[in-house]
Amino acid sequence: MKICAVVVTFNRKKLLLECINALRSQTRPLEAIYIIDNSSSDGTPELLQKEGYSPSPDGGTLTIENLYNEEEIRITHLRLSRNIGGAGGFYEGVKMAYEDGYDWVWLMDDDVEPLPNTLENLIKVGNSIEKKSALVPVRFFNGSLFNLETKEFNFKNPLRNFTYGIISEDDLINEYFEVSAISFEGPLISADAIAEIGFPDKDLFIIADDTDYAIRLKKYAPIYMVSEAKMIKKVVADPEFNWKTHYLIRNIVYLDRKYGENLSTKYLRPIRTLLQYIIIYASKNPKNIKKILRAFREGYTLKKGITVAPGEF
């Protein structure tokens, strides 16, 4: 069985090194690590070369010893020519890993850090379950449970949100349990599932691309959260309206339009979402209304791609 990790990074070189070192320290050693650099401008490629994780600032492949038993890990650094977002980065990484023949692909952003036995605990449960699409670790932020993963999707009732059943400490009594929505902060994806559903949707750019992938994974086989597999989360989202909020609104509306199972959910719940975000952000700044309407319109008409540049507002 061959397992690799895919780490997507942008301008977080210190956190990236911490993540890579944690991956090198796994008690179930990885066979490979793919570092997908979204055209970082903070010296990330130069630092990767300096630390021995890349043969050149332009990228490439080399081998290095892991920190657990000194076996070799194959490290590939893909330096992208432009920022194609987390969605684009994971598309490229999953595609490379799948085409290189890995049985499991471990996905994560650069701002998380697995504990030394995280992968070992994920695989232990994975080997005991016959049918599964993905295995998910439990995330902690500042020592407390941090989980946006939920137990169910709802694409039938337009009066409820599209996810419900937030994970709690009580759920962690179980060795593992089924979940629906996941984050690209540690899910271990089976190659069998990738063969069936394909790669992440690169055109979502950022935010909810992981939710879209989870919906597709669930149609193939269950997703399980593993209670003893733990990740440390180091950065949380900015609550203020910014360019990422545009993609959050657009992509949530897009998901309803794409996956809604009836006319009410497909066409009316997006309007409910629109009103919710107007209430949240227009009270802080009325100028946000125009931006919210733009994001809503894009999602409602199923428009994808890069429509707002990072930092545009």
MOPETA-V230336 format. One record per residue. N is the residue number from 1. RES is the residue in one letter. PHI is phi in degrees with one decimal (999 if undefined). OMEGA is omega in radians with two decimals (999 if undefined). Layout:
n=[N;N]
res=[RES;RES]
phi=[PHI;PHI]
omega=[OMEGA;OMEGA]
This chain:
n=[1;2;3;4;5;6;7;8;9;10;11;12;13;14;15;16;17;18;19;20;21;22;23;24;25;26;27;28;29;30;31;32;33;34;35;36;37;38;39;40;41;42;43;44;45;46;47;48;49;50;51;52;53;54;55;56;57;58;59;60;61;62;63;64;65;66;67;68;69;70;71;72;73;74;75;76;77;78;79;80;81;82;83;84;85;86;87;88;89;90;91;92;93;94;95;96;97;98;99;100;101;102;103;104;105;106;107;108;109;110;111;112;113;114;115;116;117;118;119;120;121;122;123;124;125;126;127;128;129;130;131;132;133;134;135;136;137;138;139;140;141;142;143;144;145;146;147;148;149;150;151;152;153;154;155;156;157;158;159;160;161;162;163;164;165;166;167;168;169;170;171;172;173;174;175;176;177;178;179;180;181;182;183;184;185;186;187;188;189;190;191;192;193;194;195;196;197;198;199;200;201;202;203;204;205;206;207;208;209;210;211;212;213;214;215;216;217;218;219;220;221;222;223;224;225;226;227;228;229;230;231;232;233;234;235;236;237;238;239;240;241;242;243;244;245;246;247;248;249;250;251;252;253;254;255;256;257;258;259;260;261;262;263;264;265;266;267;268;269;270;271;272;273;274;275;276;277;278;279;280;281;282;283;284;285;286;287;288;289;290;291;292;293;294;295;296;297;298;299;300;301;302;303;304;305;306;307;308;309;310;311;312;313]
res=[M;K;I;C;A;V;V;V;T;F;N;R;K;K;L;L;L;E;C;I;N;A;L;R;S;Q;T;R;P;L;E;A;I;Y;I;I;D;N;S;S;S;D;G;T;P;E;L;L;Q;K;E;G;Y;S;P;S;P;D;G;G;T;L;T;I;E;N;L;Y;N;E;E;E;I;R;I;T;H;L;R;L;S;R;N;I;G;G;A;G;G;F;Y;E;G;V;K;M;A;Y;E;D;G;Y;D;W;V;W;L;M;D;D;D;V;E;P;L;P;N;T;L;E;N;L;I;K;V;G;N;S;I;E;K;K;S;A;L;V;P;V;R;F;F;N;G;S;L;F;N;L;E;T;K;E;F;N;F;K;N;P;L;R;N;F;T;Y;G;I;I;S;E;D;D;L;I;N;E;Y;F;E;V;S;A;I;S;F;E;G;P;L;I;S;A;D;A;I;A;E;I;G;F;P;D;K;D;L;F;I;I;A;D;D;T;D;Y;A;I;R;L;K;K;Y;A;P;I;Y;M;V;S;E;A;K;M;I;K;K;V;V;A;D;P;E;F;N;W;K;T;H;Y;L;I;R;N;I;V;Y;L;D;R;K;Y;G;E;N;L;S;T;K;Y;L;R;P;I;R;T;L;L;Q;Y;I;I;I;Y;A;S;K;N;P;K;N;I;K;K;I;L;R;A;F;R;E;G;Y;T;L;K;K;G;I;T;V;A;P;G;E;F]
phi=[999;-112.1;-126.6;-128.8;-113.2;-120.8;-116.2;-101.5;-134.2;-154.8;55.4;-138.7;-62.8;-66.3;-64.6;-60.4;-62.6;-62.6;-65.3;-62.9;-62.5;-66.6;-67.4;-70.4;-99.8;-65.3;-72.3;-107.6;-60.8;-79.2;-85.1;-158.2;-131.9;-108.0;-105.3;-103.9;-97.9;-79.5;60.2;-59.1;-119.4;-105.2;91.0;-56.0;-63.0;-66.8;-67.8;-60.1;-66.3;-60.0;-84.8;84.6;-102.3;-155.7;-74.3;-160.7;-59.4;-84.5;102.8;137.9;-127.4;-149.4;-119.6;-147.7;-75.0;-76.9;-95.8;-97.5;-132.7;66.8;-72.9;-81.2;-117.9;-86.6;-115.8;-115.5;-107.6;-102.2;-95.8;-79.6;-78.3;-151.9;-78.8;-105.8;79.1;-59.8;-61.4;-66.6;-63.5;-69.4;-57.6;-63.0;-67.3;-64.5;-61.1;-62.5;-64.5;-64.7;-67.5;-84.8;88.7;-79.0;-80.7;-135.8;-125.1;-100.0;-100.6;-163.5;-75.2;-80.1;-102.6;-123.3;-140.5;-74.5;-70.7;-56.8;-102.4;-61.6;-65.0;-57.4;-71.4;-62.8;-67.9;-56.6;-70.3;-58.1;-69.8;-93.9;-114.5;-73.0;-116.3;-156.0;-106.0;-155.8;-122.3;-122.6;-81.0;-94.1;-101.9;-128.2;-124.5;52.9;84.3;-112.7;-57.2;-128.0;-143.2;-96.7;-62.5;-130.6;-85.9;-141.5;-97.8;-129.8;-119.2;-116.9;-97.9;-71.2;-90.2;-118.3;-67.0;-80.2;-128.1;-156.9;84.0;-63.9;-68.3;-127.6;-59.0;-61.7;-66.8;-75.5;-65.3;-77.8;-61.9;-157.5;-157.2;-80.5;-132.0;-118.6;-72.5;-132.1;-115.8;-77.3;-130.4;124.2;-70.4;-101.2;-103.2;-79.5;-64.0;-61.4;-67.0;-61.0;-60.7;-83.2;-106.6;90.3;-100.2;-55.6;-78.8;-66.3;-79.6;-77.7;67.9;-157.9;72.1;74.1;-65.5;-70.1;-65.3;-58.1;-67.9;-63.5;-59.0;-68.7;-61.4;-61.8;-71.0;-86.8;-166.4;-63.1;-109.1;-120.2;-91.1;-107.8;-63.9;-89.8;-95.2;-124.6;-127.0;-99.3;-99.0;-114.7;-134.4;-116.2;-68.8;-70.6;-74.1;-78.0;-66.8;-150.5;-62.0;-69.0;-62.1;-55.1;-72.2;-59.3;-64.5;-56.5;-76.1;-64.6;-62.6;-58.5;-62.2;-63.2;-66.4;-83.1;-109.6;-53.5;-93.7;-150.4;-63.7;-64.4;-71.9;-71.3;-115.3;-96.8;-62.1;-57.2;-68.9;-60.7;-60.9;-56.9;-64.6;-59.5;-74.6;-63.9;-62.2;-68.2;-105.3;-70.6;-66.1;-80.5;-160.7;-56.7;-65.8;-68.3;-58.2;-61.2;-67.8;-64.3;-62.4;-63.2;-63.2;-59.8;-60.7;-63.4;-65.2;-66.4;-94.8;62.6;-83.7;-124.9;91.6;-87.2;-110.7;-130.1;-74.7;-53.1;83.1;-63.3;-155.9]
omega=[-3.13;-3.11;3.06;3.04;3.03;3.14;3.09;-3.04;3.01;3.02;3.06;-2.97;-3.14;3.12;3.13;3.13;3.11;3.12;-3.13;3.13;3.08;3.10;3.11;-3.06;-3.08;3.12;2.88;-3.00;3.05;3.01;-3.09;3.02;3.03;3.10;-3.12;-3.07;-3.09;3.10;3.13;-3.13;-3.08;-3.12;-3.14;-3.09;3.12;3.12;3.10;3.10;-3.12;-3.09;3.10;-3.12;3.11;3.12;-3.06;3.02;3.12;3.12;-3.13;-3.07;3.05;3.05;-3.11;3.13;2.98;-3.05;-3.11;-3.12;3.04;2.98;-3.06;2.99;3.07;-3.12;3.09;3.10;3.08;3.13;-3.12;-3.09;3.10;-3.14;3.13;3.05;3.09;-3.12;3.12;3.11;3.13;3.04;-3.11;-3.10;3.13;3.13;3.13;-3.10;-3.14;-3.13;3.08;2.96;3.12;-3.09;3.11;3.14;-3.05;-3.02;3.06;2.95;-3.10;-3.05;3.04;-3.13;3.09;2.98;-3.07;-3.08;-3.09;-3.12;3.12;-3.13;3.07;-3.09;3.11;3.11;-3.14;3.14;-3.10;-3.10;-3.07;-3.04;3.12;3.08;-3.10;3.07;-2.96;3.06;3.06;-3.11;3.09;3.09;-3.09;3.07;-3.11;3.11;3.10;-3.13;2.97;3.04;3.13;-3.04;-3.04;2.91;3.07;3.05;3.13;-3.06;-3.08;-3.10;3.10;3.08;-3.05;2.97;3.07;-3.10;-3.12;3.11;3.14;3.10;-3.13;-3.14;-3.04;3.01;-3.14;3.08;3.06;-3.13;-3.04;3.07;3.14;-3.11;3.12;3.05;3.06;3.09;3.05;3.13;3.10;-3.00;3.13;3.11;3.10;3.11;3.13;3.13;-3.09;-2.99;-3.14;-3.04;3.05;-3.12;-3.07;-3.06;3.04;3.06;-3.11;3.08;3.12;2.99;3.08;3.09;3.08;-3.13;3.11;3.10;3.14;3.10;-3.11;3.12;3.10;-3.09;-3.11;3.01;-3.10;2.97;-3.09;-2.96;-3.10;3.07;-2.96;3.10;3.03;3.08;-3.00;-3.09;3.05;-3.04;3.04;-3.10;-3.12;3.13;3.09;-3.07;3.11;3.10;3.08;-3.10;3.06;-3.12;-3.11;-3.02;3.04;3.09;3.12;-3.12;3.08;-3.13;-3.11;-2.98;3.14;-3.03;3.06;-3.06;-3.11;-3.13;-3.08;-3.01;-3.06;-3.12;3.05;3.10;3.05;3.09;3.10;-3.11;3.12;-3.09;3.03;3.12;-3.09;-2.95;-3.10;3.12;3.12;-3.13;-3.12;3.13;3.13;-3.09;-3.13;3.14;3.12;3.13;3.11;3.13;3.12;-3.10;3.12;-3.14;-3.09;3.12;3.08;3.12;3.13;-3.14;-3.14;-3.11;3.04;-3.12;3.06;-3.13;-3.09;3.03;999]
